[in-house]
Amino acid sequence: MEKKVMNERYAICIGRSYGSGGYLLARKLHERLGVPLYDKELLDKAAEDSHIRRELFEQADEQNGYELPLVLSGTLGMPNAFYMPAQSYLSNDHLFSIQAETIQKLGSKGSGIFVGRCADFLLKGHGHLLSIFVTDDEELRAKVVQERLKLGSIEEAQREVERVDKSRRDYYNYYTSRHWGRGDNYDLCLKLSAVGIDYAVEIIIGIMRERGFIKD
C-alpha cells in the first residue's frame, strides 16, 4: 500500500451503476490511500449509533421503499427520539436520517471513501470532497452480474441490472432532489472499460493532488 500524506481530511464519494466496478474502484483507492472504506460498513455504524437492528437498515438500504413503513417489534431497542407510539413504526425516511447523521459524523472525523447512499449529497459542505460516478455499457455490466450471481441467462442478468439501477436511481433522486448518474452532479464520471481501473486510480490521485487533498 502506497501511503499518501494528507494535507487535511478529505472525502471521496463514489456512486455507481450496478455491475460497473464502482466498488472495485473504491477498494483500489482504499488500498492505495490507506483510508477507511465505507460501504455496507455504514449500516453497521448506523445500527451501532442508534441501537437499532442492522436488519432494518439493510431492508431500507438504497431501495425506494420510502413509500412503506417498516413495522417495529418490541425488541428493536430504538431511541425515544425516533419512536412514534401512535403509529408504532420507524419509517425508511427516519432510517435514512439516522444513516445520514452517521455519514456526516464519519466525514467530519477523518478522511474516507464512501460508496453510494447519497454520501456526495450529504457531504456537499465538506471542504475537500471529490464526487465520482462510475458506469459502463449495460451489456458489459449484465455479463458481470450474470457471472457474479450465477444467473442462467444474460436476459435475466439484464433484468437484474435494470432493477437495481432503478432502485438506486429512485433512492438517490428521492432523498437528494438531484438526478442519479447525471454528469453535472459529479466532479468526475468514469467508464472503467474505457480507461481501466488502474489508470482510473491514477486520474483520481492526480485530481486529489491538484486540489491539495494529498501530497507525496
N, C-alpha and C positions, 0 to 999 in steps of 0.2 A: 504494500500500500504506500503510495506516494503522498506524503503529508504536505499540505499547503498551509502557510502562515495566514491566519485570518486577521485582517485589519479590524473588523467589527463583526458582530453576529450577522448572519445572512439567512435567507430562506429561499430554497428552490422548490417551486410548486409545479408538479407535473400532472396535467390532465392527459387522458389517453382514450382512444377508441379501443374497443375490445380486440385483442389479438395483435395489437400494433407493436408490442415490445416496450411499451412505456415503463412497465415495472422493471424489465431487464436494464433499461437505461438508468433508472433510479438506483438499482443495485450497483451498477458500474460506477456511478458517481459517488455512492456511499463508500465503495472500496477505495476509490481514488482520493476522496477528500477526507475520509475518516470522521464524518459527522453522522449523527443519528438519522436513520431512515424510518419514516412513519407511514405505514400503510394500514394493515389490519391491526397493528400495534395501537393505533389511535382508539380502537374500540376497547381494548384492554384498559387504556389510560382513562378514557371517559367513564368506564364502569367503575374503576378504582376511585376516581374523583367524586363520583355521585353516589356510590354504594348501590347502584342498580345493576341487575344481572346483565352480563355481557350479551346474552342471547337476544335481549330486546334491541340493543344497538345493532346487532347483526341482522335482525329482521328488517330494520329500517335503513340499513346501510346502502346508500346510493340507489335507492329504489324510489319509485313515485308513489309510495304508499301513504303520502300525506293526506290522501282523501279519507283514510280509515284510521280510527284509533286502535291502539294496541291495548287490549283489556288486561288489567292487572290482577294478580292474585295477592293474597296476604303475605307472601313470602319474599316480596321484592326488596324490601328494606330501602325504599326511596326516601329522599329528604322531604321534609314538610313543604318546602318552597315549591315543589313540583307536584304535590298531591292535591287532587281535586275531589274531595269526598262525595260531592253531589253527583259527579259524573263517573267516578271510580275508574278513570283511565289516564294513562300518560300518552299524549298524542305524539306522533312522529315529529311534529314541529318542536315539541319540548325536548325530545331526544336530540334533535338537530342542534337546539340551543345549547344543550349540555356539551355535545361534541365540539361545537364552535368555541365554547369557552376553553376547552382543553387544547384545541389547536392554537388559539391565541396565547394561551399561557405558555405552551411549548415554544412558540415563536418569539416570545419576549425573553425567554430564559437563555436561549443559545441558538447556534446555527443548526439547521436541519433540512432534510429533504422530505417533502410532503407529497404523497400520491393521492390525487383525487379529492373527494369530499369537500369541494368548494374552497379548498385552502387558499387558492390565489385570491379569491374574493375576500375571505375572512382576514387575510393578512395584507390587504391592499394598502394599509397605512404604514407597513413596515418600511423602514428606511433603506433596506438592502434586500429587495425582493426581485427574483427572476422567475417569471411565469412562462411555462413551456407547454405546448400541446403536441402530442405525438400521435400520428395516424399513419395509415398506409392503404394500399389498394385493398378493396374489400375481398377480392379473390385470394390474395395472399393471407389476409387475416383469417379467412374462413379455413384455409389449409392448416394454419397454426392451431386454430381452435379444434378442428377435426382430429388432429393428432393428439392434442393435449387432453381432450375429453374422450378420445377413442370412439368417435361417432361413426355410424355406419355409412354415411354418405356426405358428400360435400354440400348437398342441398340442406341437410339437417344442420350442418355447421353454419351455413349462411343464415338460416333462420335464427340460430342462437346468437350470432353476431348482431343481427338486426334487433333482437330482443334486448340484449344487454346494452347496446348503444342507445336504444330508445329510453331505457331506464335511467342511464347516466345523463342523457340529454334532459329528460323531464325533471330529474332531481336537481341538476345544476340550474336550469332555467327557472325553476320554481323558487329556489332559495336565493338566487342572485339577481334575478331580472335581467340577466345577460343571455348571450347565445353561446351555448356549449360548442366548442370546436371552431368558432368563427375567428379568423386570424387576428382581427383588430382587438380581440380581448386578451391577447398574449404578447409577450416580448419576443417569443420565438416559436415557430411551428416547424416540426421535423417529420420527414418521411424516411424512416430508418432504412428501408430497402434501397433508397437512392443514395444515401450518404454513408451508411454503415454505422454500427453502434460505437465503434472506437473513435471514428472521426467526429461523430456527434458529441462525444465526451470532450474532445479537444475543442470543438466550437464553443461549447458551454463554458469550459475552463477559460478560454480566451475572452469571452464576454465578461466573465466574472473578474478576470484580471483587469480588463479595460475599465470596468466600473469601480475598481478599487475594493471589491469584496475580498479578494485574496491577493497575496503577493508571494513570489518564490522565496 
